Amino acid sequence: GKTVLVVESNNEMQNVLREQLKRRGYRVLITSDPARAIQRFEDEIRTADCAVFSAQDLGMKAVEAFNRLGEGQTTGDIPAVLLVDKREKELTKAAKPDDHRLLLPIPLKIKSLREALVKLLRKKK
């Protein structure tokens, strides 16, 4: 069981992600505050095996946290996913993905998220 930290401010979406990920064997932690998510990883690097940031309601705050996680000295190797609407060009351009930090389109297909998590967590071993 891998642990995923989901950063999402919408309660309904939090519940959907929690339910879908738990059903697939993940332990799910949820926060609505991107800064708090980064702080948790900085305080304890093993907070989660992967982070999922949703920019749907959080917008640039989610993008900035996604980037900050990747740039951090102690957090740079933590796999992350940023959920972003492709029509939000400013957010998409500001994001800094790489081989262990991916962008996924909103609306989200749970299958796509699951496949991304499997891929990222396999690389982390």
HELIX and SHEET records of a PDB file:
HELIX    1   1 ASN A   11  ARG A   23  1                                  13    
HELIX    2   2 PRO A   34  ASP A   43  1                                  10    
HELIX    3   3 ILE A   45  THR A   47  5                                   3    
HELIX    4   4 ALA A   55  LEU A   58  1                                   4    
HELIX    5   5 MET A   60  GLU A   71  1                                  12    
HELIX    6   6 LYS A   89  ALA A   94  1                                   6    
HELIX    7   7 ILE A  110  LYS A  124  1                                  15    
SHEET    1   A 5 ARG A  27  THR A  31  0                                        
SHEET    2   A 5 THR A   3  VAL A   7  1                                        
SHEET    3   A 5 CYS A  50  SER A  54  1                                        
SHEET    4   A 5 ALA A  80  VAL A  84  1                                        
SHEET    5   A 5 ARG A 101  PRO A 105  1                                        
END                                                                             
